[in-house]
Amino acid sequence: MKCSNIIIRKSTILATFLCLLVQFIQAQTNSLENTPDISSTGIMEKKRCNFYIFTQDASKKFDFWGSTSLARIWIKSVFLKKKLYVIIAKNSQQVAENIIAILNKNNALIGNIWFDSHGLYRQGYSSFHIGTDEFSYKNIHDADIIASLKKLAIYCDVKTNIGIGSCYGGATFNFPGSANVSPGRMNGDSLMMGMGKIFFGATIYGSESWVMMKPGIYNNNFGFAGYPLGKTYRTTYWKPVWERLGKWNKYNVLLGKLESINTVALNNEGIIKVRSRNYQDLYKGKKSVWKNLLMLKKETEIKQSDE
């Protein structure tokens, strides 16, 4: 009982620390909103800034794992001044204003942007969020919706990388359907192509499967190529996602085609990298996919086992 109380106290202290750290980073982000708009003269100097855009999971009062990941990359950004910037997103307009203020101040272009977000498989299509704003194939061509993204596009060129950091953000498979949503394409490719047209010349990256925040994600390892735990994800409903574990796509409008690539990583400067091997080329990757596909059950079987 005593050990249990100690563990609970440690968890509470850690959660409190993360909450305070998120609030501090938010305060730092807000301070950028009052940065004067400096002329963009000299913007063609090829200095690069990288950005990690964090969106809180709207379904949770406190996103423990997301905040842990945020804390790790923010600490790294402290030691990479003027190279890596962390922004907590309220909405796309606020994020665009903060990024533009930083770029103008540094006479810089965008090197990499990683939109850390949450994909919603249950809605039956690919998407990502910037704060409260959702982007998908349904609205990626809407001039009013993408206005803030268009403002960022002038700071991009062929050396810019844009990462859709949400689960299934680049999914091209067919959603199997549910009680509330009919079967149909996820249309992650359409979302990526829409982003490619906005950020003309930049390379867009999106995942076919889960994007997990594991240890090693900032060391060019396979940190993104994981899977969630729990009985919820062990049904045939999730089969397309399991089959594509660790698989990514990229798109560049200048090349005009969607290309399947090796597993994507993020190094400690916030630069998007493509691994030399796929996650499923590794023994542990093959084993994870094979083992979990064998374990999949129909939802009715799960419900009956719980009764």
C-alpha positions in Angstrom: 0.0 0.0 0.0 2.9 2.3 0.9 4.6 1.6 -2.5 1.3 2.3 -4.3 1.0 5.7 -2.6 4.5 6.6 -3.5 3.9 5.7 -7.2 0.7 7.7 -7.2 2.5 10.7 -5.7 5.3 10.5 -8.3 2.7 10.3 -11.2 0.9 13.3 -9.8 4.1 15.3 -9.5 5.1 14.4 -13.1 1.7 15.4 -14.4 1.8 18.7 -12.5 5.3 19.4 -13.8 4.2 18.7 -17.4 1.1 20.9 -17.0 3.2 23.8 -15.8 5.8 23.3 -18.6 3.0 23.3 -21.2 1.7 26.6 -19.7 5.2 28.1 -19.8 5.7 27.1 -23.4 2.2 28.6 -24.2 3.3 31.8 -22.5 6.5 31.9 -24.7 4.4 31.3 -27.8 2.0 34.1 -26.9 4.8 36.5 -26.4 5.6 36.1 -30.1 2.2 37.5 -31.1 3.4 41.0 -30.3 6.6 40.8 -32.2 6.7 43.6 -34.8 6.3 42.8 -38.4 9.8 43.3 -39.8 10.3 43.7 -43.5 11.0 40.5 -45.4 13.8 42.2 -47.4 16.6 39.6 -47.7 14.3 36.7 -47.3 16.0 34.9 -50.2 19.0 34.4 -47.9 19.0 30.6 -47.4 18.9 30.6 -43.7 16.4 27.9 -42.4 14.2 27.7 -39.3 12.5 24.5 -38.3 9.1 24.4 -36.5 7.3 21.8 -34.3 3.6 22.7 -34.1 1.9 21.0 -31.1 -1.9 20.5 -31.0 -3.5 19.3 -27.8 -5.7 16.2 -28.1 -9.2 17.8 -27.9 -10.7 14.6 -26.5 -8.5 14.7 -23.4 -8.4 17.3 -20.5 -4.6 16.5 -20.2 -2.7 14.7 -22.9 0.1 13.0 -20.8 2.0 11.4 -23.7 1.6 14.3 -26.0 2.8 16.7 -23.3 5.8 14.4 -22.5 6.8 14.6 -26.2 6.3 18.3 -26.2 8.5 18.7 -23.1 11.3 16.7 -24.8 11.4 18.6 -28.0 11.0 22.0 -26.2 14.1 21.2 -24.1 16.0 20.4 -27.3 14.8 23.7 -28.9 16.3 25.7 -26.0 19.8 24.5 -27.0 19.0 25.1 -30.7 18.2 28.8 -30.7 17.1 30.3 -34.1 17.1 26.7 -35.6 14.2 24.9 -33.9 11.0 26.6 -32.6 8.2 24.9 -30.7 4.7 26.5 -30.9 1.5 25.4 -29.1 -1.3 25.8 -31.6 -4.6 27.6 -30.8 -5.5 27.8 -34.5 -3.9 28.1 -37.9 -4.0 31.9 -37.9 -2.1 32.2 -34.6 0.5 29.6 -35.7 1.0 31.4 -39.1 1.5 34.8 -37.3 4.0 33.4 -34.9 6.0 31.6 -37.6 6.1 34.6 -39.9 7.2 36.8 -37.0 10.1 34.4 -36.4 11.1 34.1 -40.1 11.0 37.9 -40.7 13.1 38.5 -37.6 15.7 36.0 -38.8 15.5 36.8 -42.5 14.9 33.1 -42.9 12.9 30.5 -44.9 11.1 27.5 -43.6 13.3 24.4 -43.5 10.9 21.9 -41.8 7.4 22.1 -40.3 6.1 19.1 -38.3 2.3 19.3 -37.5 2.0 17.2 -34.4 -1.7 16.3 -34.4 -4.2 13.5 -33.9 -5.9 11.6 -36.6 -9.5 10.4 -36.2 -9.9 7.0 -37.8 -13.6 6.8 -36.7 -14.5 9.7 -39.0 -13.4 7.6 -42.0 -11.0 10.0 -43.7 -7.5 11.4 -43.2 -7.0 14.7 -41.5 -4.8 16.8 -39.2 -5.4 19.7 -36.8 -3.7 23.0 -36.2 -5.3 23.8 -32.9 -9.0 24.0 -33.4 -8.7 24.0 -37.2 -9.1 20.7 -39.1 -7.7 20.1 -42.5 -8.7 17.2 -44.8 -9.4 16.5 -48.5 -12.8 18.1 -47.9 -11.6 21.6 -47.3 -7.9 21.7 -48.4 -8.9 23.6 -51.5 -11.2 26.1 -49.7 -9.6 29.5 -50.0 -11.0 30.8 -46.6 -10.0 27.7 -44.7 -6.4 27.6 -46.0 -5.8 31.3 -46.0 -3.3 31.1 -43.1 -1.4 28.2 -44.7 -1.1 30.3 -47.9 0.6 33.0 -45.9 3.3 30.6 -44.9 3.8 29.3 -48.4 5.8 32.3 -49.6 8.5 31.3 -47.1 8.8 27.8 -48.6 10.8 26.5 -51.6 12.0 23.2 -52.9 14.1 22.6 -49.8 11.2 22.8 -47.5 9.7 19.7 -45.9 6.1 19.6 -44.4 5.2 16.7 -42.1 1.6 15.7 -41.5 2.2 14.3 -38.1 -1.2 12.8 -37.5 -2.1 9.1 -37.6 -3.4 8.0 -41.1 -2.6 11.5 -42.4 -1.4 10.1 -45.7 -3.6 7.0 -45.8 -4.6 5.7 -49.2 -6.5 2.6 -48.2 -10.3 2.1 -47.9 -11.9 2.7 -44.6 -13.8 -0.5 -43.7 -16.9 1.3 -42.4 -18.6 1.4 -39.0 -22.1 1.8 -37.6 -21.9 5.5 -38.1 -19.7 5.9 -41.2 -19.9 4.2 -44.6 -16.9 2.4 -46.1 -14.8 4.6 -48.4 -11.4 5.9 -49.3 -9.4 7.7 -46.5 -8.2 10.2 -49.2 -4.9 11.0 -47.4 -3.3 11.2 -50.9 -5.8 14.0 -51.8 -5.0 15.8 -48.6 -1.2 15.6 -49.3 -1.7 16.8 -52.9 -3.7 19.7 -51.7 -0.9 20.6 -49.2 1.6 20.3 -52.1 -0.3 22.8 -54.1 -0.4 25.3 -51.2 3.3 24.8 -50.3 4.3 24.8 -54.0 7.7 23.1 -54.4 7.9 21.8 -50.8 7.8 18.0 -50.1 4.8 16.7 -48.1 5.1 13.7 -45.9 2.1 11.6 -44.5 1.7 8.2 -42.8 -0.4 5.3 -43.9 -0.7 4.1 -40.3 -0.2 5.2 -36.7 2.3 8.0 -35.8 3.5 7.2 -32.3 5.6 9.4 -30.0 8.1 6.9 -28.6 11.6 7.4 -27.2 14.1 8.0 -30.0 11.8 10.1 -32.2 14.3 12.9 -32.1 17.3 10.8 -32.8 16.5 9.7 -36.4 15.3 6.3 -35.1 12.0 4.4 -35.7 10.3 6.3 -32.9 7.2 7.1 -35.0 6.6 3.5 -36.2 4.7 2.1 -33.2 1.2 1.0 -32.3 -1.2 1.7 -29.5 -1.9 -0.8 -26.8 -5.3 -2.0 -25.7 -8.1 -4.3 -26.8 -9.7 -1.5 -28.8 -7.1 -1.8 -31.5 -7.3 -5.6 -31.8 -10.3 -5.9 -34.0 -10.6 -6.4 -37.8 -11.8 -2.8 -38.0 -8.1 -1.8 -37.6 -6.7 -4.3 -40.1 -5.7 -1.8 -42.8 -3.8 0.2 -40.2 -1.9 -2.8 -38.9 -1.0 -3.9 -42.4 0.6 -0.5 -43.1 2.5 0.0 -39.9 5.6 2.2 -40.5 4.6 3.0 -44.1 4.8 6.6 -45.4 4.2 8.5 -48.5 5.6 11.8 -49.9 4.3 14.2 -52.5 5.8 17.1 -54.4 3.7 19.0 -56.9 6.7 19.6 -59.2 7.2 15.8 -59.5 3.4 15.3 -59.9 3.1 11.9 -58.2 2.6 10.3 -54.8 5.5 8.2 -53.9 5.8 5.4 -51.3 8.9 5.8 -49.1 10.7 4.3 -46.2 9.7 5.1 -42.7 10.0 8.8 -41.7 11.9 10.1 -38.7 12.6 13.4 -37.0 16.1 14.3 -35.9 17.0 16.4 -32.9 17.0 19.6 -34.9 13.4 19.0 -36.1 14.6 18.0 -39.6 12.4 15.4 -41.4 14.4 12.4 -42.5 13.7 9.3 -44.5 15.2 6.1 -43.0 17.4 3.9 -45.1 15.1 0.9 -44.3 11.4 0.4 -43.7 10.2 -0.4 -40.2 8.7 -3.7 -41.6 12.1 -4.6 -43.0 13.2 -5.1 -39.4 12.6 -8.4 -37.7 10.8 -6.7 -34.8 8.6 -4.8 -37.3 7.6 -7.9 -39.2 7.0 -9.7 -36.0 4.8 -7.0 -34.6 2.6 -6.8 -37.7 2.4 -10.6 -38.1 1.6 -11.2 -34.5 -1.1 -8.5 -34.2 -2.8 -9.4 -37.5 -3.2 -13.0 -36.2 -4.7 -11.7 -33.0 -7.4 -9.5 -34.6 -11.0 -10.4 -33.8 -14.4 -9.2 -34.9 -16.0 -6.6 -32.6 -18.8 -9.1 -31.8 -16.1 -11.6 -30.5 -14.6 -8.9 -28.3 -18.0 -8.0 -26.9 -18.9 -11.6 -26.2 -15.7 -12.2 -24.4 -16.4 -9.3 -22.1 -19.9 -10.6 -21.1 
